[in-house]
């Protein structure tokens, strides 16, 4: 009896420390202390079904009326032993599937064991059924199907390459298998007949299929000796898209484009009620956003299985405006995702698969009034200013003072507080202007939803990247002639040389750059350009300009103190530059 207790203690310790993967995989410390010498057959006597299934799996089998037994124990070699697992449909007293399982271990010269590991597979709930996965084969059991047929697929290449299945999922008549071998990780999609549709290995390593093993806790290793079901999950969003979930991130396999997008993250908290869960996922990699037509995916899951989805293309919406959204279900049963800072709201109908996007901005959200039209009809406000990691974020809204309607106008992102300098106001004819670092836009206040009626950046080269990767042509000031609608633009050239200070004016450092001036026609086409010798100050982004005849006056003013830093004039007819201060 004492000997048996020693064996069981050692076995339990081994089970909590052993990593369940082929040799060469990263493992936890799975060494065992020496135990009494025993026969290898006694090792098999210690193995029970309880050792192979987690409590979650046991409950899943109980819910589906399945029992499992172990039999045919055999000692295959000095380091392995095998046995048979038999799954039975208890209600019909009918066998579902029999599959082999293995134990491998190291037997030391003194007869003690170490490195005890189990291999058999795992269980995954599928739509109206169950997927039983072994290292190289998966079986799909659908008890309510017309012929109660068991579907199976063996992946010969895994057996040939010392690999195994990590996770299997079924949906929309297709099967998805995640696997790992000694050399690679991959995802394979099969159709209903078992024909391969997609086989992807590129970027799969970003999902950390293999890395999972070293990240698992001792408790998880003890509860789940082989299956990754609690760490990896997957499901078909529709016939074309398969999602893989792991630790708050997700990847999407696109069957049509034969690609894997690996950088989806959750946009807010899940919403769960009555066994139904809603989730929203965002594709958060700007390098791949332009390759896909979906970067916002809302899922509806019932009992953990994806039942419907809404897929949206939100490339033109900056992610900050809907990260951390609040989710709720409206009176019509639609999922609503609302961002309380930006006011951006998505309303998603899972029955139709359609969505609506709008801004819901209240009076209470408005902050500082930035400008008002000459007739008093419209006002522009800043709202939602907040810090987002290394950036400050600010939004602009326009209010119709006659109707009370508030609409979204623009957003601005800056690296620090003083750089939030999106200039906005009204022209004398009532049109709205917005000046960014790399654009100057004009809006009709009666219809801002249609976007700008004019964009300087469409014709004038603003924000383009040079050979060294630095952006060029930062806007400092813009003047539009009230009569002929031509433009005077003052800008500088960003670049690697820009960051070296050249001189100090009144205690304010200046960049090596100097201002340039461009004359543009009313369409934004370049008519003439001038180079000046006026330095670009580091600690200010205020440049006031005025025109008297042909003389353009440029004056740098400190934003905080209002003090003039430097002043100069430029004759836009002759190009003559004169320093005044």
C-alpha positions as CSV (number, residue, x, y, z in Angstrom):
1,X,0.0,0.0,0.0
2,X,2.8,2.4,0.9
3,X,4.5,1.6,-2.4
4,X,1.3,2.4,-4.3
5,X,0.9,5.8,-2.5
6,X,4.5,6.7,-3.5
7,X,3.7,5.8,-7.1
8,X,0.5,7.8,-7.2
9,X,2.2,10.9,-5.6
10,X,5.0,10.7,-8.2
11,X,2.5,10.2,-11.0
12,X,0.4,13.3,-9.9
13,X,3.5,15.4,-9.7
14,X,4.6,14.2,-13.1
15,X,1.2,15.0,-14.5
16,X,1.3,18.6,-13.3
17,X,4.7,19.2,-14.6
18,X,4.8,17.3,-17.9
19,X,4.5,19.1,-21.2
20,X,2.3,17.4,-23.6
21,X,4.1,17.6,-26.9
22,X,6.6,15.8,-29.2
23,X,10.3,15.9,-28.4
24,X,11.9,19.2,-29.3
25,X,9.0,21.2,-28.1
26,X,9.5,23.8,-25.3
27,X,8.4,22.1,-22.0
28,X,7.9,22.8,-18.4
29,X,10.3,21.2,-15.9
30,X,8.9,17.6,-15.9
31,X,11.6,15.8,-13.9
32,X,10.4,13.3,-11.3
33,X,12.0,12.4,-8.0
34,X,13.1,8.8,-7.7
35,X,10.4,6.3,-6.6
36,X,10.3,2.7,-5.7
37,X,11.1,0.2,-8.4
38,X,7.9,-1.0,-10.1
39,X,6.9,-3.0,-13.1
40,X,5.9,-0.9,-16.2
41,X,2.6,-2.7,-16.2
42,X,1.8,-0.9,-12.9
43,X,2.1,2.4,-14.7
44,X,-0.9,1.4,-16.8
45,X,-2.9,0.4,-13.8
46,X,-2.7,4.0,-12.6
47,X,-4.2,5.5,-15.7
48,X,-7.9,6.3,-15.7
49,X,-10.3,8.3,-17.9
50,X,-10.1,11.1,-15.3
51,X,-6.5,11.7,-16.2
52,X,-7.3,12.4,-19.8
53,X,-10.3,14.8,-19.6
54,X,-10.8,18.1,-18.1
55,X,-13.9,18.9,-16.1
56,X,-15.1,21.0,-19.1
57,X,-14.8,18.0,-21.4
58,X,-16.5,15.7,-18.9
59,X,-19.5,18.1,-18.7
60,X,-19.6,18.3,-22.5
61,X,-19.8,14.6,-22.8
62,X,-22.4,14.3,-20.1
63,X,-24.5,17.0,-21.8
64,X,-24.3,15.0,-25.1
65,X,-25.0,11.6,-23.6
66,X,-21.5,10.2,-24.2
67,X,-19.5,7.8,-22.1
68,X,-15.9,6.8,-22.7
69,X,-13.9,3.8,-21.7
70,X,-10.3,2.6,-21.9
71,X,-9.1,-0.8,-22.9
72,X,-6.5,-2.9,-24.6
73,X,-3.5,-1.7,-22.6
74,X,-0.2,-2.7,-24.4
75,X,3.4,-2.0,-23.7
76,X,4.8,-0.9,-27.1
77,X,8.4,-0.5,-26.1
78,X,10.6,0.4,-23.2
79,X,9.4,4.0,-23.3
80,X,5.8,3.9,-24.6
81,X,2.5,2.2,-23.8
82,X,-0.8,2.3,-25.7
83,X,-4.5,1.8,-25.1
84,X,-7.8,2.3,-26.8
85,X,-10.4,5.0,-26.1
86,X,-14.0,4.1,-27.0
87,X,-16.7,6.8,-27.2
88,X,-20.3,5.5,-26.9
89,X,-23.7,7.2,-27.5
90,X,-25.3,6.2,-24.2
91,X,-28.9,6.9,-25.4
92,X,-28.7,4.6,-28.4
93,X,-26.1,2.3,-26.9
94,X,-24.1,2.7,-30.0
95,X,-20.3,3.2,-30.4
96,X,-19.3,6.5,-32.0
97,X,-15.6,6.1,-32.5
98,X,-12.6,4.2,-31.1
99,X,-9.2,5.8,-31.2
100,X,-5.8,5.0,-29.9
101,X,-3.9,6.9,-27.2
102,X,-0.4,6.7,-25.9
103,X,1.7,7.2,-22.9
104,X,5.4,7.8,-23.2
105,X,7.9,8.0,-20.4
106,X,11.5,7.5,-19.5
107,X,12.4,4.5,-17.3
108,X,15.6,5.0,-15.3
109,X,18.0,2.2,-14.5
110,X,16.7,2.0,-11.0
111,X,13.2,1.3,-12.3
112,X,11.7,4.7,-11.6
113,X,9.7,6.8,-14.2
114,X,10.1,10.4,-15.4
115,X,8.9,12.5,-18.3
116,X,5.4,10.8,-18.2
117,X,3.3,12.3,-21.0
118,X,-0.1,11.5,-22.5
119,X,-1.2,11.8,-26.1
120,X,-4.7,11.2,-27.4
121,X,-6.4,14.4,-28.7
122,X,-9.2,16.6,-27.5
123,X,-12.9,17.5,-27.7
124,X,-14.5,20.5,-29.4
125,X,-18.1,21.4,-29.4
126,X,-19.5,21.8,-33.0
127,X,-22.8,23.0,-34.4
128,X,-25.3,20.3,-33.3
129,X,-22.5,17.9,-32.6
130,X,-19.0,17.1,-31.3
131,X,-15.6,16.9,-32.8
132,X,-13.3,14.2,-31.4
133,X,-9.7,14.9,-32.3
134,X,-6.8,12.5,-32.1
135,X,-3.2,13.4,-33.0
136,X,-3.6,12.8,-36.7
137,X,-7.4,12.3,-37.3
138,X,-10.6,14.2,-36.5
139,X,-14.1,12.8,-36.3
140,X,-17.3,14.9,-36.5
141,X,-20.3,13.4,-34.7
142,X,-23.8,14.9,-35.4
143,X,-26.3,12.8,-33.5
144,X,-29.3,14.7,-34.9
145,X,-28.3,14.4,-38.6
146,X,-30.6,12.4,-40.9
147,X,-28.2,9.4,-41.3
148,X,-26.4,9.9,-38.0
149,X,-23.2,9.6,-40.0
150,X,-19.7,9.9,-38.5
151,X,-17.4,12.0,-40.6
152,X,-13.7,11.4,-40.3
153,X,-10.5,12.8,-41.9
154,X,-7.0,11.5,-41.4
155,X,-4.1,13.9,-42.0
156,X,-1.4,11.6,-43.2
157,X,1.2,14.3,-43.5
158,X,1.0,14.9,-39.8
159,X,1.8,11.3,-39.0
160,X,4.7,11.4,-41.5
161,X,6.2,14.6,-40.1
162,X,5.8,13.8,-36.4
163,X,3.1,16.4,-36.0
164,X,-0.3,16.6,-34.4
165,X,-3.6,18.4,-34.5
166,X,-4.0,21.4,-32.1
167,X,-7.6,22.3,-32.7
168,X,-10.5,21.4,-35.0
169,X,-13.7,23.3,-35.8
170,X,-16.7,22.8,-38.0
171,X,-19.2,25.2,-39.5
172,X,-21.0,26.1,-42.7
173,X,-20.2,22.7,-44.1
174,X,-16.5,23.2,-43.7
175,X,-13.8,22.0,-41.4
176,X,-10.7,23.8,-40.0
177,X,-7.7,22.1,-38.5
178,X,-4.8,23.9,-36.7
179,X,-1.7,21.7,-36.5
180,X,1.9,21.8,-35.5
181,X,5.0,19.7,-36.6
182,X,8.6,19.9,-35.7
183,X,9.2,22.3,-38.6
184,X,6.0,24.4,-39.0
185,X,2.5,25.4,-37.9
186,X,-0.4,25.5,-40.2
187,X,-4.1,25.9,-40.8
188,X,-6.0,23.7,-43.2
189,X,-9.6,24.2,-44.4
190,X,-11.6,21.3,-45.9
191,X,-15.0,21.2,-47.6
192,X,-17.8,18.9,-46.6
193,X,-16.3,16.1,-48.7
194,X,-12.9,16.4,-47.1
195,X,-11.2,18.1,-50.0
196,X,-8.6,20.6,-49.1
197,X,-9.5,24.2,-49.8
198,X,-6.8,26.3,-48.1
199,X,-3.5,25.3,-46.5
200,X,-1.7,28.2,-44.8
201,X,1.6,28.2,-43.0
202,X,2.7,31.8,-43.5
203,X,2.2,34.0,-40.4
204,X,0.7,31.1,-38.4
205,X,3.6,31.3,-36.0
206,X,2.1,34.7,-35.0
207,X,-0.7,32.8,-33.4
208,X,1.8,31.1,-31.1
209,X,0.4,27.6,-31.7
210,X,3.7,26.0,-30.6
211,X,4.4,28.8,-28.0
212,X,1.3,27.9,-26.2
213,X,2.9,24.9,-24.7
214,X,5.5,26.9,-22.7
215,X,2.9,29.4,-21.6
216,X,0.5,26.9,-20.0
217,X,0.3,26.9,-16.2
218,X,0.8,23.7,-14.2
219,X,-2.9,23.6,-13.4
220,X,-3.7,23.7,-17.1
221,X,-1.2,21.0,-17.8
222,X,-2.7,18.8,-15.1
223,X,-6.3,19.5,-16.3
224,X,-5.6,19.2,-20.0
225,X,-2.8,16.7,-20.7
226,X,-3.0,17.1,-24.4
227,X,-6.0,19.1,-25.7
228,X,-5.6,22.8,-26.4
229,X,-9.4,23.4,-26.3
230,X,-9.2,25.8,-23.4
231,X,-6.3,27.8,-24.8
232,X,-7.3,27.9,-28.5
233,X,-10.7,28.2,-30.0
234,X,-11.9,28.6,-33.5
235,X,-15.1,29.0,-35.5
236,X,-16.4,29.8,-39.0
237,X,-17.8,33.3,-39.3
238,X,-19.3,32.4,-42.7
239,X,-18.4,30.0,-45.5
240,X,-15.4,32.0,-46.4
241,X,-13.9,33.2,-43.1
242,X,-12.6,31.2,-40.2
243,X,-11.5,32.9,-37.0
244,X,-8.9,31.6,-34.5
245,X,-9.1,33.0,-31.0
246,X,-6.3,33.0,-28.4
247,X,-5.7,35.2,-25.3
248,X,-7.7,38.2,-26.4
249,X,-6.4,38.2,-30.0
250,X,-7.6,36.5,-33.1
251,X,-6.7,35.6,-36.6
252,X,-8.8,35.3,-39.7
253,X,-8.3,32.8,-42.5
254,X,-9.7,34.1,-45.7
255,X,-10.5,31.1,-48.0
256,X,-11.0,33.2,-51.1
257,X,-7.9,35.3,-50.7
258,X,-5.8,32.4,-49.4
259,X,-4.4,34.6,-46.6
260,X,-4.2,34.8,-42.8
261,X,-4.7,38.1,-41.0
262,X,-3.3,37.7,-37.5
263,X,-3.8,41.0,-35.7
264,X,-7.4,41.2,-34.6
265,X,-8.1,42.5,-31.1
266,X,-11.3,43.0,-29.1
267,X,-12.8,46.5,-29.2
268,X,-14.6,46.4,-25.9
269,X,-16.1,44.2,-23.3
270,X,-18.2,41.1,-24.2
271,X,-21.9,41.2,-23.6
272,X,-23.4,37.9,-22.4
273,X,-27.0,37.1,-21.6
274,X,-29.1,33.9,-21.6
275,X,-26.2,31.8,-23.0
276,X,-25.7,34.3,-25.9
277,X,-22.4,36.2,-26.1
278,X,-21.7,39.2,-28.4
279,X,-18.1,40.1,-29.3
280,X,-16.6,42.8,-31.5
281,X,-13.1,42.3,-33.1
282,X,-11.0,44.9,-34.9
283,X,-8.2,44.3,-37.4
284,X,-5.5,46.5,-35.9
285,X,-2.6,46.3,-38.4
286,X,-2.4,49.2,-40.8
287,X,-0.1,47.2,-43.1
288,X,-2.9,44.7,-43.8
289,X,-5.9,47.0,-43.5
290,X,-5.8,47.8,-47.2
291,X,-5.7,44.2,-48.2
292,X,-9.0,43.1,-46.7
293,X,-12.6,44.2,-47.0
294,X,-13.4,43.5,-43.4
295,X,-11.7,45.0,-40.4
296,X,-14.5,45.0,-37.9
297,X,-16.3,41.7,-37.1
298,X,-19.1,41.4,-34.7
299,X,-20.0,37.9,-33.5
300,X,-23.0,36.3,-32.0
301,X,-22.3,33.1,-30.1
302,X,-24.8,30.8,-28.5
303,X,-23.4,28.4,-26.0
304,X,-19.9,29.2,-27.2
305,X,-20.7,28.5,-30.9
306,X,-20.7,31.2,-33.6
307,X,-24.2,31.4,-35.0
308,X,-24.2,34.7,-36.9
309,X,-22.0,37.6,-37.7
310,X,-21.9,41.1,-39.0
311,X,-18.8,42.1,-41.0
312,X,-17.9,45.7,-41.7
313,X,-15.3,47.7,-43.6
314,X,-14.2,50.6,-41.3
315,X,-10.9,51.4,-42.9
316,X,-11.8,55.1,-43.0
317,X,-12.5,55.2,-39.3
318,X,-9.6,55.7,-37.0
319,X,-9.6,52.8,-34.5
320,X,-9.4,55.1,-31.4
321,X,-12.9,56.2,-32.1
322,X,-14.3,52.7,-31.4
323,X,-11.8,50.9,-29.2
324,X,-13.3,50.2,-25.8
325,X,-16.9,50.6,-27.0
326,X,-19.8,50.0,-24.7
327,X,-22.1,47.1,-26.0
328,X,-25.8,46.8,-25.5
329,X,-28.8,45.3,-27.2
330,X,-31.5,47.8,-28.3
331,X,-35.3,47.5,-28.3
332,X,-35.2,45.9,-31.8
333,X,-32.8,43.2,-30.8
334,X,-29.8,44.7,-32.6
335,X,-26.3,44.9,-31.1
336,X,-25.2,48.5,-30.5
337,X,-21.5,49.4,-30.1
338,X,-21.1,53.0,-28.8
339,X,-18.0,55.0,-28.0
340,X,-18.7,57.6,-25.3
341,X,-15.7,59.8,-26.3
342,X,-16.1,60.1,-30.0
343,X,-19.9,59.4,-30.2
344,X,-19.3,56.8,-33.0
345,X,-22.0,54.2,-32.9
346,X,-22.5,50.9,-34.8
347,X,-25.9,49.3,-34.9
348,X,-25.7,45.6,-36.1
349,X,-28.5,43.4,-37.2
350,X,-27.5,39.8,-37.0
351,X,-30.6,38.6,-38.8
352,X,-29.8,40.5,-42.0
353,X,-26.0,40.8,-41.5
354,X,-26.3,44.5,-42.1
355,X,-25.0,47.5,-40.0
356,X,-25.5,51.2,-39.7
357,X,-22.8,53.7,-38.7
358,X,-23.5,57.2,-37.2
359,X,-22.3,59.7,-34.7
360,X,-24.4,60.3,-31.6
361,X,-23.0,63.5,-30.0
362,X,-24.9,65.2,-27.2
363,X,-24.7,68.8,-25.9
364,X,-23.1,67.4,-22.7
365,X,-20.2,66.1,-24.7
366,X,-19.2,69.4,-26.2
367,X,-16.2,71.3,-24.9
368,X,-14.7,74.6,-25.9
369,X,-16.4,76.6,-28.7
370,X,-13.7,77.1,-31.4
371,X,-15.6,79.3,-33.9
372,X,-19.0,80.6,-34.9
373,X,-20.3,81.6,-38.4
374,X,-20.8,85.3,-39.1
375,X,-24.6,84.9,-39.1
376,X,-24.5,82.9,-35.8
377,X,-26.2,79.9,-37.4
378,X,-23.4,77.4,-36.9
379,X,-20.8,76.8,-34.1
380,X,-17.7,74.5,-34.1
381,X,-16.8,72.8,-30.8
382,X,-13.9,70.6,-29.6
383,X,-14.9,67.5,-27.7
384,X,-13.6,64.2,-26.4
385,X,-10.0,65.3,-25.8
386,X,-8.1,62.5,-24.1
387,X,-4.8,60.8,-23.9
388,X,-4.3,57.6,-25.9
389,X,-0.9,56.1,-24.9
390,X,1.6,58.5,-26.5
391,X,-1.0,60.5,-28.3
392,X,-3.5,63.2,-27.5
393,X,-6.8,62.8,-29.3
394,X,-9.3,65.5,-30.0
395,X,-12.6,65.7,-32.0
396,X,-14.5,68.5,-33.7
397,X,-18.3,68.8,-34.0
398,X,-20.5,71.4,-35.7
399,X,-23.8,72.5,-34.1
400,X,-26.7,74.0,-35.9
401,X,-27.8,76.6,-33.4
402,X,-31.2,76.9,-35.1
403,X,-32.2,73.2,-35.0
404,X,-29.9,72.0,-32.2
405,X,-28.6,69.2,-34.4
406,X,-24.9,68.2,-33.7
407,X,-22.8,66.5,-36.3
408,X,-19.3,65.1,-36.3
409,X,-16.8,67.2,-38.3
410,X,-13.2,65.9,-37.8
411,X,-10.6,64.3,-35.6
412,X,-7.1,65.1,-34.7
413,X,-4.2,63.1,-33.2
414,X,-1.0,64.6,-31.9
415,X,2.1,63.3,-30.1
416,X,1.7,65.8,-27.2
417,X,-0.6,68.4,-25.8
418,X,0.9,71.4,-27.5
419,X,0.8,69.8,-30.9
420,X,-3.0,69.6,-30.9
421,X,-3.3,72.4,-33.4
422,X,-6.0,71.6,-35.8
423,X,-7.1,75.1,-36.8
424,X,-10.7,75.6,-37.7
425,X,-13.1,78.4,-38.5
426,X,-15.4,80.0,-41.0
427,X,-14.7,81.9,-44.2
428,X,-16.7,85.1,-44.8
429,X,-19.0,83.3,-47.1
430,X,-19.9,80.8,-44.3
431,X,-17.9,77.8,-45.4
432,X,-15.9,75.9,-42.8
433,X,-12.1,75.4,-43.1
434,X,-10.0,72.8,-41.2
435,X,-6.2,73.0,-41.4
436,X,-4.2,69.8,-40.4
437,X,-0.5,69.3,-40.6
438,X,-0.8,67.8,-44.0
439,X,-4.1,69.1,-45.5
440,X,-6.4,72.0,-45.7
441,X,-10.1,71.1,-46.1
442,X,-13.2,73.2,-46.8
443,X,-16.8,72.0,-45.9
444,X,-20.3,73.1,-46.6
445,X,-21.8,73.6,-43.1
446,X,-25.2,72.5,-44.4
447,X,-23.9,69.1,-45.5
448,X,-20.7,68.1,-43.6
449,X,-21.7,64.4,-43.9
450,X,-20.6,64.4,-47.5
451,X,-17.1,65.3,-46.6
452,X,-15.0,68.2,-47.8
453,X,-15.8,70.1,-50.9
454,X,-12.2,71.0,-51.3
455,X,-8.9,69.3,-50.2
456,X,-5.6,71.0,-50.7
457,X,-3.8,67.7,-50.4
458,X,-5.4,66.3,-53.5
459,X,-3.3,68.6,-55.7
460,X,-0.5,70.1,-53.6
461,X,2.1,67.5,-52.4
462,X,1.5,67.5,-48.6
463,X,2.8,64.9,-46.2
464,X,4.6,62.9,-48.9
465,X,7.5,60.7,-47.9
466,X,11.0,61.4,-49.2
467,X,13.7,58.9,-49.8
468,X,14.6,58.7,-46.1
469,X,11.0,58.1,-45.0
470,X,10.4,61.5,-43.5
471,X,7.3,63.3,-44.4
472,X,7.6,66.5,-46.4
473,X,5.6,69.7,-46.7
474,X,4.0,70.6,-43.3
475,X,1.4,73.3,-43.4
476,X,1.9,76.4,-41.3
477,X,-0.5,78.9,-42.7
478,X,-3.1,79.1,-45.5
479,X,-4.9,82.2,-46.9
480,X,-7.8,82.0,-49.4
481,X,-8.6,85.2,-51.4
482,X,-12.2,86.0,-50.7
483,X,-12.9,87.1,-54.3
484,X,-11.0,84.8,-56.7
485,X,-10.6,81.9,-54.2
486,X,-6.8,81.5,-54.9
487,X,-4.5,80.4,-52.1
488,X,-1.3,81.4,-50.5
489,X,0.3,78.5,-48.6
490,X,3.2,78.6,-46.2
491,X,4.9,75.3,-45.5
492,X,8.2,73.7,-44.5
493,X,10.1,70.6,-45.6
494,X,10.4,67.9,-43.0
495,X,13.4,65.6,-43.4
496,X,16.3,64.1,-41.6
497,X,18.1,67.5,-41.5
498,X,15.1,69.2,-40.0
499,X,15.9,68.1,-36.4
500,X,19.2,69.9,-36.1
501,X,18.9,73.3,-34.4
502,X,20.6,76.1,-36.3
503,X,20.1,79.1,-34.0
504,X,18.2,80.5,-31.1
505,X,15.9,83.4,-31.5
506,X,14.7,85.1,-28.3
507,X,15.3,81.9,-26.3
508,X,13.3,79.8,-28.8
509,X,15.1,77.1,-30.7
510,X,14.6,76.9,-34.4
511,X,14.9,74.0,-36.8
512,X,17.3,74.0,-39.7
513,X,14.3,74.2,-42.0
514,X,13.0,77.4,-43.5
515,X,9.6,78.3,-44.7
516,X,8.5,78.1,-48.3
517,X,5.6,79.9,-49.9
518,X,3.4,78.6,-52.7
519,X,0.7,80.3,-54.8
520,X,-2.1,78.1,-55.9
521,X,-5.1,78.6,-58.1
522,X,-8.7,77.9,-56.8
523,X,-8.4,74.2,-57.7
524,X,-5.2,73.8,-55.7
525,X,-2.8,73.7,-58.6
526,X,0.7,75.2,-58.1
527,X,1.2,78.5,-59.8
528,X,4.5,79.7,-58.3
529,X,6.7,78.9,-55.3
530,X,9.2,80.9,-53.2
531,X,12.0,79.9,-50.8
532,X,12.5,82.2,-47.8
533,X,15.2,82.4,-45.2
534,X,12.8,82.5,-42.2
535,X,13.6,79.7,-39.7
536,X,11.0,77.3,-38.4
537,X,10.7,77.6,-34.6
538,X,10.7,74.4,-32.5
539,X,8.4,75.4,-29.7
540,X,5.5,77.0,-31.7
541,X,3.1,76.1,-34.4
542,X,1.5,79.5,-34.8
543,X,2.3,81.5,-37.9
544,X,0.2,84.5,-38.8
545,X,0.2,85.8,-42.3
546,X,-1.4,88.9,-44.0
547,X,-1.3,90.3,-47.5
548,X,-1.2,94.0,-48.5
549,X,-0.9,94.4,-52.2
550,X,2.0,92.1,-53.2
551,X,3.6,92.1,-49.8
552,X,3.1,89.0,-47.7
553,X,3.9,89.5,-44.0
554,X,4.8,86.4,-41.9
555,X,4.9,86.6,-38.1
556,X,5.7,83.8,-35.7
557,X,4.0,84.1,-32.4
558,X,4.6,82.1,-29.2
559,X,1.4,80.1,-28.5
560,X,1.6,80.5,-24.7
561,X,2.8,84.1,-24.4
562,X,1.7,85.7,-27.6
563,X,5.2,87.2,-28.0
564,X,6.5,87.7,-31.5
565,X,9.4,85.4,-32.2
566,X,10.3,86.5,-35.7
567,X,8.8,88.5,-38.5
568,X,9.6,88.9,-42.2
569,X,8.0,90.0,-45.5
570,X,7.9,88.5,-49.0
571,X,7.0,90.2,-52.2
572,X,5.0,87.5,-54.0
573,X,5.5,89.3,-57.3
574,X,9.3,89.7,-57.3
575,X,10.2,87.0,-54.7
576,X,12.2,89.6,-52.6
577,X,12.5,88.5,-49.0
578,X,13.2,90.9,-46.1
579,X,13.8,90.1,-42.4
580,X,12.0,92.5,-40.1
581,X,12.6,91.0,-36.7
